[in-house]
Amino acid sequence: MIYIITNERRQKLLKILKTTFDDAPITIFKLSTLLQVSARTIRYDLNFLKDDITAEGFVLHKKSRKGIWLEQPLTAIKTTTASSNNDDYILSHKERYDMIIVALLDETNVAIDDLANHIKVSRNTLLSDLKNVQQILIKRNLQYNSKRGLGIWAQGKEQDVRDMLIHIFSKYLYDFRKFNAKKEYFWGIQKVFCQYTAKLPVQKTAIHFLSIIKEKNIVENDTSTNRMICALIVQIKRLQQNHLIPEGQPIDFLSDEGEQLKELSRTIADEMKIYDSRINTPTEIEFIMKELLHSRIYFPNTLPKQILPNDSSLKAISMAKDFIKYVQVWLGDIYMDDDELIYNLAVHLQPAIERAHCGIVLTNPLLLQIRTQYSDLFMIARRAAMQLGKKMHIKLSEDEIGYLTIHLGAAVERHKIRRTKKLSVLLVCGNGVGTANLLSNTLKSRIPYIYIKEILSLYKLDEQNLSDIDIIISTVSLDITGKAVLRVSPILTEAEISVIEGQLNYFYNKKITPKPVNAISSSQKNGLASLLTKNMIALDVAVPDWQAAIRAVGALLVRADAVTEEYVNKMVQCINDIGPYIIVCPGVAMPHARYDDGAKKVAVSFIRLKKAVYFDADCQKPVDLIFAFSTINEKDHLHLITDLWKVFTNKSFLSKLRKYNTEDEICRFIKKFLQ
């Protein structure tokens, strides 16, 4: 089946609509202003998004001279007398497909006319839907069947049938502890789920499972928990219908943690056998193991924040560090000191590798949003996952890469926060704790770019080390040389606060805000064709070793006033510290350092060596092409990175790059190639 991928503008529009409600609707004009498109385009987008809005459980409301807003059908319909029969709810295409598939996987064959009546569409609409449904079934290793007089049905291996049902039912979040199909208001596929589980112990199953993961101290989330509960419910239902998982190849785990997963699966099966004793058989226990992996409920967390040096944690940490090495080549910063990133990646990668090894492809419900909103990071994560996969002899799916992108995005945001510099302030106040705290909180709430390191009395001031203090704010007069002192009142008036803000703002700009540089605006396209001019290229450079090669390509950046000499030193130091991670493909390297190691603007330089050099003994091929770049933040260089990616993945381009005789020829060739 072919799905039309919603573009980025429509994704933004949908997010804006989700923040609306009937008391605060938003006009078409306001939406067109926010998204910088015409009102006609907004109306077209709204029409296009109808299915997505319905599929997410919302109803779009419009009112003349008021605006538009979203409501959940529970809110919009519950008050009407027609709510009980759900006549007002219109199914989206995707919901219809799901309902059809559930019907096809039922115990009995179904007639086309009966199925059309069931989902309240015409026979022609159903026949059209069935074409798309057949494509979905094929992708899920299931077979669509039809026979005159017998009707239509779907079949396949028991594991694939269960996977399909779980995938459909776990799309919605329920509070299974309070689940009651008879009392709750449901619509669409949720109503189908209620019908499917009418005679099943949904609440009890959820309570049993939740008690187990609580007892085992397993870290999970609502999406993972709900999917696993759905898996157990489908398992019980299929067993009741006498559909068992057949004997097959046992799961072969790569790490020792598989034993913990087996034990957890046996515990769950033992708890659930009261509903069907066959759940305790080896093949059904293995089904639970696979579903735990699929649901991202792997095992009790064996990677504490301190990351204990045992064999299993060292393997996970090694995978995480390898992934970061591959990533930071493209991001333009060194992330190996981000312990939180290493920890989060280690926790995720370990089961992700197991899933790939076992052939389990999980579903990431946020994948489309991740690819839309973090397209550049997703590209980088995918590249890193490919490199890691080659080393581990597995292939990570795009759904897995989506989760890795989230961890990567969180790390980038942390770096942004860490790079947000603040004035380090010492507050001197001798008027008591209450007054000091009031003054401190007033200043912090009004002036976000200050960090009050400590509050002292006058008599404690002599004991304080002032080396890392930018400014002293005091309620008493002080005679201190070498430090700026701002005298304030213990209780500040609005007028005083206004003056203080001006004073501190002046000091902040003078002390911390960097001097303007001739940097390229982030609004401009910082692409390879525009940045790599002839003066940023050197051909057939003779160097004795890789350190000299790095300094040669760095010298071009220094000459262009893009970086300082310290930046070049840091490029060499980074490779000495963590190895030649900057080799992006055979024969090509891309060195860089941190933003705050002396980068002044976005720039790129290129050298071709007269004789290739080895970076270490493990290099299978020496490097003869080196691109170095600099950037001043996390995003201004991403267009450049995209272009470089195209270059490094094109063997023909690299081959020609090794043959041109002049800088002008190379510049013309790059522009033509990228166009």
C-alpha positions in Angstrom: 0.0 0.0 0.0 1.2 3.5 -0.8 0.8 6.1 1.9 1.2 9.8 1.1 3.7 11.2 3.6 2.3 14.4 5.1 4.7 17.2 4.5 6.4 19.3 7.2 3.9 22.3 6.9 0.9 20.0 7.4 2.6 18.4 10.4 3.1 21.8 11.9 -0.6 22.7 11.1 -1.8 19.5 12.8 0.3 20.3 15.9 -1.1 23.8 16.1 -4.7 22.5 15.8 -4.1 20.0 18.7 -3.5 23.0 21.0 -7.0 24.5 20.2 -10.3 24.0 22.0 -13.8 25.5 21.6 -13.2 28.5 24.0 -10.1 29.5 22.0 -10.4 28.7 18.3 -7.9 29.8 15.8 -8.8 31.6 12.5 -7.7 30.6 9.0 -6.0 34.0 8.7 -4.0 33.4 11.9 -2.9 29.9 10.7 -1.9 31.3 7.3 0.2 34.0 9.1 1.9 31.5 11.4 2.8 29.2 8.5 3.5 31.9 6.0 1.1 30.5 3.3 -2.1 31.7 1.8 -5.5 31.0 3.4 -6.4 28.9 0.4 -3.4 26.7 1.1 -4.5 26.2 4.7 -8.0 25.2 3.6 -6.4 22.7 1.2 -4.2 21.3 3.9 -7.2 20.9 6.3 -9.0 18.9 3.7 -5.9 16.7 3.2 -5.5 16.2 7.0 -9.1 15.0 7.5 -8.1 11.3 7.7 -5.1 12.0 10.0 -7.3 14.1 12.3 -10.0 11.4 12.5 -7.4 8.6 12.9 -6.0 10.4 16.0 -9.5 10.5 17.6 -10.4 14.2 16.9 -13.2 16.0 15.2 -12.5 19.3 13.3 -15.0 22.0 14.1 -15.6 25.2 12.2 -17.7 28.2 13.1 -18.1 31.4 11.0 -16.4 34.5 12.4 -15.0 32.4 15.2 -12.5 30.0 13.8 -11.6 26.3 13.9 -10.7 23.9 16.7 -10.3 20.2 17.5 -12.3 18.2 19.9 -12.3 14.5 20.8 -15.5 12.8 19.8 -16.0 11.8 23.5 -16.4 15.6 24.2 -18.2 16.5 21.0 -20.7 13.7 20.9 -21.2 12.4 24.4 -23.8 15.0 25.2 -26.0 14.0 22.3 -28.6 11.3 22.4 -27.0 9.7 19.3 -23.7 9.1 21.0 -24.5 5.6 22.2 -24.7 4.1 18.7 -21.6 5.9 17.3 -23.5 7.0 14.2 -21.7 10.4 14.1 -18.2 8.9 13.9 -16.7 8.6 10.4 -13.9 6.1 9.9 -10.6 7.2 8.3 -9.1 5.1 5.5 -6.5 3.6 7.9 -9.2 2.7 10.5 -11.2 0.9 7.8 -8.2 -1.1 6.7 -7.5 -2.1 10.3 -11.1 -3.1 10.8 -11.1 -5.2 7.6 -7.9 -7.0 8.6 -9.3 -7.9 12.1 -12.4 -9.3 10.4 -10.3 -11.3 7.9 -8.2 -12.8 10.7 -11.3 -13.9 12.6 -12.3 -17.6 13.0 -14.9 -17.5 10.3 -14.8 -16.3 6.7 -16.8 -13.2 5.9 -18.9 -12.2 3.0 -18.1 -8.9 1.2 -21.5 -7.5 1.6 -21.6 -8.3 5.3 -18.2 -6.7 5.8 -19.3 -3.6 3.9 -22.4 -3.3 6.2 -20.2 -3.8 9.3 -17.9 -0.9 8.5 -20.7 1.2 7.0 -19.3 1.7 3.5 -20.5 0.8 0.0 -19.5 -2.4 -1.7 -17.4 -0.5 -4.2 -15.6 1.4 -1.4 -14.9 -1.9 0.3 -13.5 -3.5 -2.9 -11.2 -0.5 -3.3 -10.1 -0.8 0.3 -9.4 -4.5 -0.1 -6.7 -3.7 -2.7 -4.8 -1.7 -0.2 -5.5 -4.2 2.6 -3.9 -7.0 0.4 -0.7 -4.9 0.1 -0.6 -4.5 3.9 -1.1 -8.3 4.4 1.7 -9.1 2.0 4.1 -6.8 3.9 3.2 -8.6 7.1 3.8 -12.1 5.5 0.0 -12.8 5.5 -2.1 -14.2 2.6 -5.4 -12.8 1.4 -7.9 -15.5 0.2 -11.2 -15.3 -1.5 -13.5 -18.1 -2.9 -16.9 -17.9 -4.4 -19.4 -19.2 -1.9 -16.9 -19.2 1.0 -16.2 -15.5 1.3 -12.9 -13.8 2.1 -10.3 -14.4 4.8 -6.6 -14.0 5.6 -4.1 -16.5 7.0 -0.5 -17.0 7.7 2.0 -18.2 10.3 0.6 -17.9 13.9 3.4 -15.4 14.9 2.6 -13.2 11.9 -1.1 -13.3 12.6 -0.6 -12.3 16.3 1.9 -9.5 15.3 -0.7 -8.0 12.9 -3.4 -8.0 15.6 -1.1 -6.6 18.2 0.0 -3.9 15.8 -3.6 -2.8 15.2 -4.8 -2.9 18.8 -1.8 -1.2 20.4 -2.2 2.0 18.4 -4.3 3.5 21.1 -3.5 4.2 24.7 -5.9 2.8 27.3 -5.9 2.6 31.1 -6.3 -1.1 31.2 -6.6 -1.1 35.0 -10.0 0.5 34.5 -10.9 -1.0 31.2 -14.5 -1.8 30.8 -15.8 -2.2 27.3 -19.5 -2.0 28.4 -19.2 1.4 30.3 -16.5 3.3 28.3 -17.3 5.2 25.1 -15.3 3.9 22.2 -15.3 4.4 18.4 -13.6 2.9 15.3 -10.9 0.3 16.0 -11.3 0.9 19.7 -14.8 -0.5 19.4 -13.5 -3.4 17.5 -11.0 -4.1 20.3 -13.9 -4.1 22.8 -15.7 -6.7 20.7 -12.6 -8.7 20.3 -11.9 -8.8 24.0 -15.5 -9.0 25.2 -15.0 -12.4 27.0 -11.3 -11.8 28.0 -9.9 -10.8 31.4 -8.4 -7.6 30.2 -8.3 -5.8 33.5 -6.9 -8.8 35.4 -4.3 -9.4 32.7 -3.1 -5.8 33.0 -3.0 -5.8 36.8 -1.0 -9.1 36.8 1.5 -7.7 34.3 1.8 -4.3 36.0 2.5 -6.0 39.3 5.3 -8.1 37.8 7.2 -5.2 36.2 6.8 -3.2 39.4 8.1 -6.1 41.5 11.1 -6.5 39.0 11.7 -2.8 39.1 11.6 -2.6 35.3 11.7 0.8 33.7 9.0 1.2 31.0 6.6 3.7 29.5 2.9 3.7 28.7 3.3 2.8 25.0 5.5 -0.1 25.8 3.3 -1.3 28.6 0.1 -1.1 26.6 1.6 -2.9 23.7 2.7 -5.8 25.9 -0.7 -6.0 27.6 -2.3 -6.1 24.1 0.2 -8.9 23.2 -0.8 -11.0 26.2 -4.5 -10.4 25.5 -4.1 -11.5 21.9 -2.1 -14.5 23.0 -4.8 -15.6 25.4 -7.5 -15.1 22.7 -5.6 -17.1 20.1 -5.0 -19.9 22.6 -8.7 -20.0 23.3 -9.2 -20.4 19.6 -6.7 -23.3 19.6 -4.0 -21.4 17.6 -0.7 -22.2 19.2 2.8 -21.1 18.2 4.4 -24.2 16.6 7.8 -25.6 17.4 10.6 -23.6 15.8 14.2 -22.3 16.2 14.8 -21.2 19.8 15.8 -17.6 20.3 19.6 -17.2 20.2 20.6 -14.2 22.3 23.8 -12.4 21.7 24.3 -11.3 25.3 23.9 -12.8 28.8 20.9 -10.6 29.5 18.9 -13.0 27.5 18.8 -15.3 30.5 17.1 -12.5 32.5 14.6 -12.0 29.7 13.8 -15.7 29.7 13.3 -15.7 33.5 11.0 -12.7 33.2 9.0 -14.4 30.4 8.6 -17.5 32.5 7.4 -15.4 35.4 4.8 -13.8 33.2 3.7 -17.1 31.7 3.4 -18.6 35.2 1.1 -15.7 36.3 -1.0 -15.9 33.1 -1.5 -19.7 33.0 -4.7 -19.3 35.1 -6.4 -18.1 31.9 -4.9 -20.9 29.7 -2.4 -23.5 30.9 -0.9 -23.7 27.4 0.7 -20.3 27.9 3.3 -22.1 30.0 4.6 -24.2 27.1 8.2 -23.4 25.7 7.0 -21.9 22.4 4.4 -19.6 24.1 7.1 -18.5 26.6 9.3 -17.7 23.6 6.4 -15.7 22.1 6.3 -13.6 25.3 10.1 -13.1 25.1 9.8 -11.8 21.6 7.0 -9.5 22.6 9.0 -8.1 25.5 11.7 -7.3 23.0 9.2 -5.8 20.5 7.5 -3.7 23.2 10.9 -2.4 24.4 10.4 -4.0 27.9 13.7 -5.8 27.9 15.0 -6.7 31.3 15.6 -5.1 34.7 17.9 -2.2 34.2 21.5 -3.6 34.4 23.0 -0.2 33.5 22.8 2.1 36.5 23.7 5.7 36.1 27.2 4.9 37.4 27.6 2.2 34.6 29.2 -0.6 36.6 32.1 -2.3 34.8 30.7 -5.7 34.3 30.9 -7.6 31.0 27.3 -6.9 29.8 27.5 -3.2 30.6 30.9 -2.9 29.0 29.5 -4.4 25.7 26.6 -2.0 25.8 28.8 1.0 26.5 31.2 0.0 23.7 28.3 -0.1 21.2 27.1 3.3 22.4 30.5 4.8 22.0 30.9 3.3 18.6 27.6 4.8 17.6 28.7 8.2 19.0 32.0 8.0 17.1 30.1 7.5 13.8 27.6 10.3 14.7 30.0 13.0 15.8 31.8 12.9 12.5 28.8 14.7 11.1 27.5 16.7 14.0 30.6 18.9 14.4 31.1 18.3 18.1 32.6 15.7 20.4 29.9 13.9 22.3 32.0 11.2 24.0 31.9 13.2 27.3 28.1 13.2 27.4 27.5 10.4 30.0 23.8 10.7 29.7 23.9 10.1 26.0 26.2 7.1 26.4 23.9 5.7 29.1 20.7 6.2 27.1 22.2 4.7 24.0 23.6 1.7 25.9 20.2 1.0 27.4 18.5 1.2 24.0 21.1 -0.4 21.7 21.5 -3.6 23.7 17.9 -4.8 23.1 17.8 -3.1 19.6 20.7 -5.4 18.6 19.0 -8.4 20.0 15.8 -7.5 18.1 17.7 -7.1 14.9 19.5 -10.4 15.5 16.2 -12.2 16.2 14.4 -10.6 13.2 12.0 -8.6 15.3 11.0 -5.4 13.6 9.3 -3.0 16.1 6.9 -0.3 15.1 7.8 3.3 16.1 4.6 5.3 16.2 6.5 8.6 16.1 8.7 7.7 13.1 6.9 10.0 10.6 7.1 13.0 13.1 10.8 12.2 13.8 11.7 12.0 10.1 9.8 15.3 9.4 11.0 17.4 12.4 14.5 16.0 12.8 15.3 15.0 9.2 19.0 16.0 9.4 19.6 14.1 12.7 17.7 11.1 11.3 20.0 11.1 8.3 23.0 11.2 10.6 21.6 8.5 13.0 20.9 6.2 10.0 24.4 6.6 8.7 25.8 5.8 12.1 23.4 2.8 12.5 24.6 1.4 9.1 28.2 1.6 10.3 27.4 0.0 13.7 25.3 -2.7 11.9 28.2 -3.7 9.7 30.3 -4.2 12.7 27.6 -6.2 14.5 26.5 -8.1 11.4 22.9 -6.9 11.7 20.7 -4.3 10.2 18.8 -1.8 12.3 15.3 -0.9 11.0 14.2 2.7 10.4 11.9 2.4 13.4 14.9 1.6 15.6 16.8 4.5 14.0 13.9 6.8 14.9 14.4 6.0 18.6 18.2 6.5 18.3 17.4 9.9 16.6 15.4 11.0 19.7 18.4 10.2 22.0 20.6 12.1 19.6 18.2 15.1 19.5 18.2 15.2 23.4 22.0 15.3 23.4 22.0 18.2 20.9 19.5 20.1 23.1 21.7 19.4 26.2 24.7 20.9 24.4 22.7 23.9 23.5 21.8 24.4 27.1 25.4 23.9 28.3 26.6 26.4 25.8 24.1 29.0 27.0 26.5 31.1 29.1 25.4 33.0 32.2 26.9 35.6 34.4 28.2 33.9 37.6 26.9 36.0 40.4 27.9 36.2 44.1 25.1 37.7 46.2 26.1 39.5 49.4 23.2 40.2 51.8 23.4 40.6 55.5 19.7 41.2 56.2 18.7 37.6 57.0 17.9 34.5 55.2 14.4 35.5 54.2 15.4 38.8 52.7 18.4 37.2 50.9 16.2 34.5 49.3 13.6 37.1 48.3 16.3 39.2 46.6 17.8 36.1 45.0 14.5 34.8 43.6 13.5 38.3 42.4 16.7 38.7 40.4 16.6 35.1 39.0 13.0 35.5 37.8 13.6 38.8 36.1 17.1 38.2 34.7 17.4 34.6 33.4 21.0 35.0 32.2 22.5 35.2 35.7 23.6 32.2 37.8 23.6 33.1 41.6 26.4 30.7 42.7 26.1 31.6 46.4 24.6 33.9 49.0 26.9 35.2 51.7 27.0 37.6 54.5 29.6 40.4 54.6 31.6 38.5 57.2 31.8 35.4 55.2 33.0 37.2 52.0 36.7 37.0 52.9 36.5 33.2 52.9 35.1 33.0 49.4 37.1 32.2 46.3 36.1 34.8 43.7 38.1 33.5 40.8 35.0 32.1 38.9 32.7 35.0 39.9 31.8 37.5 37.1 30.0 40.1 39.2 29.1 40.7 42.9 25.6 42.0 43.7 25.6 43.4 47.2 23.2 45.2 49.6 26.2 46.8 51.3 29.1 48.9 50.0 32.2 46.7 49.2 35.8 47.7 48.4 37.0 44.8 46.1 39.5 45.3 43.3 39.4 43.3 40.1 35.6 42.5 40.4 32.6 44.4 39.3 30.3 45.2 42.2 26.6 46.2 41.8 25.0 47.9 44.9 21.3 47.2 45.3 18.6 47.6 48.0 17.5 44.5 50.0 13.9 45.1 48.9 13.7 46.0 45.2 11.2 48.3 43.6 10.1 48.0 40.0 12.2 51.1 39.1 15.3 49.6 40.7 14.8 46.3 39.0 14.6 48.1 35.6 17.9 49.9 36.3 19.5 46.6 37.5 18.4 44.8 34.3 20.0 47.5 32.2 23.2 47.4 34.1 23.5 43.6 34.0 22.5 43.5 30.4 25.3 45.9 29.5 27.8 43.9 31.5 26.6 40.6 30.0 27.0 41.9 26.4 30.4 43.3 27.3 31.6 40.2 29.2 30.0 37.2 27.5 28.4 37.9 24.2 31.0 37.2 21.5 32.1 40.0 19.2 30.4 40.0 15.8 32.3 38.0 13.3 31.9 37.9 9.6 29.8 34.6 9.9 27.4 33.4 7.3 23.8 33.8 8.4 22.0 30.6 9.3 19.2 31.8 7.0 21.5 31.4 4.1 22.4 28.1 2.5 25.7 27.0 3.9 26.3 24.5 1.2 29.5 23.0 -0.1 29.3 24.8 -3.5 29.2 28.2 -1.9 31.7 27.6 0.9 34.4 25.7 -0.9 36.0 28.4 -2.9 39.4 28.0 -4.7 41.2 29.7 -1.8 39.9 26.9 0.5 41.4 24.2 -1.6 45.0 22.9 -1.8 46.1 20.1 -4.2 48.9 17.6 -4.0 50.1 18.6 -0.5 53.1 16.7 0.7 53.0 15.8 4.4 55.0 13.2 6.5 52.1 12.0 8.6 48.4 12.4 9.4 49.0 15.1 12.1 50.7 17.3 9.5 47.8 16.6 7.1 45.3 17.8 9.7 47.3 20.9 10.3 47.6 21.6 6.5 43.8 21.4 6.0 43.3 23.4 9.2 45.7 26.1 8.0 43.2 26.9 5.2 40.5 27.5 7.8 42.8 29.8 9.9 43.8 31.8 6.8 40.1 32.4 6.0 39.6 33.6 9.6 37.1 30.8 10.2 38.9 29.3 13.1 41.8 30.0 15.5 45.1 28.0 15.7 43.6 26.4 18.9 40.9 24.9 16.8 43.4 23.1 14.6 45.3 21.9 17.7 42.0 20.5 19.1 41.3 18.7 15.8 44.6 16.8 16.2 44.0 16.2 20.0 40.5 14.8 19.3 42.0 12.1 17.0 44.7 11.3 19.5 42.1 11.0 22.3 39.5 8.8 20.7 41.0 7.5 17.5 40.5 8.2 13.8 36.7 8.4 14.0 36.8 11.1 11.3 37.5 8.6 8.5 34.1 8.7 6.8 34.8 6.3 3.9 37.8 4.6 2.4 40.5 7.2 1.7 38.5 10.2 3.0 38.6 12.0 6.4 36.6 14.9 7.8 38.2 16.4 10.9 36.7 19.0 13.1 36.6 20.2 16.7 34.1 21.7 19.1 32.3 25.0 18.5 33.9 26.6 21.5 37.4 25.5 20.6 37.9 28.5 18.4 35.3 28.3 15.6 34.3 31.7 14.2 32.0 30.8 11.4 30.7 28.1 9.2 33.5 27.1 6.7 35.0 24.1 4.9 38.4 23.4 3.5 39.8 20.6 1.3 43.2 19.2 0.6 44.3 16.4 -1.7 47.6 14.7 -0.5 50.4 14.0 -2.8 51.0 10.7 -0.9 48.2 9.1 1.2 48.8 8.7 5.0 47.6 6.1 7.5 45.9 7.4 10.7 46.6 4.2 12.6 47.5 0.5 12.1 43.9 -0.5 11.7 43.2 1.7 8.7 42.6 -0.7 5.7 43.2 2.1 3.2 45.3 5.3 3.6 43.7 8.7 3.4 44.4 11.1 0.6 41.3 13.4 0.6 40.6 15.5 3.7 37.7 17.9 4.2 37.7 20.0 7.4 34.8 22.1 8.6 33.9 24.5 11.4 30.5 25.7 12.7 29.3 27.9 15.5 26.2 26.0 16.5 24.3 22.7 16.1 22.4 23.6 12.9 24.2 26.1 10.7 26.4 23.5 9.1 23.7 20.9 8.4 23.2 22.0 4.8 27.0 21.6 4.3 26.9 18.1 5.9 24.1 17.1 3.5 26.2 18.1 0.5 29.3 16.3 1.9 27.2 13.2 2.5 26.3 13.1 -1.2 30.0 13.5 -2.0 31.2 10.7 0.3 28.6 8.2 -0.9 29.5 8.7 -4.6 32.5 6.7 -5.7 32.6 8.2 -9.1 32.7 11.7 -7.7 35.6 10.8 -5.4 37.5 9.2 -8.3 37.2 12.4 -10.4 38.2 14.5 -7.4 41.5 12.7 -7.4 42.2 13.5 -11.1 41.4 17.3 -11.5 44.5 19.5 -11.9 43.3 22.9 -10.6 41.2 24.4 -7.8 38.9 26.0 -10.4 38.2 22.7 -12.0 37.2 21.2 -8.7 34.9 24.2 -7.8 33.1 23.9 -11.2 32.8 20.1 -10.8 31.3 20.4 -7.3 28.8 23.0 -8.4 27.7 20.9 -11.4 27.5 17.7 -9.3 25.3 19.3 -6.6 23.0 21.0 -9.1 
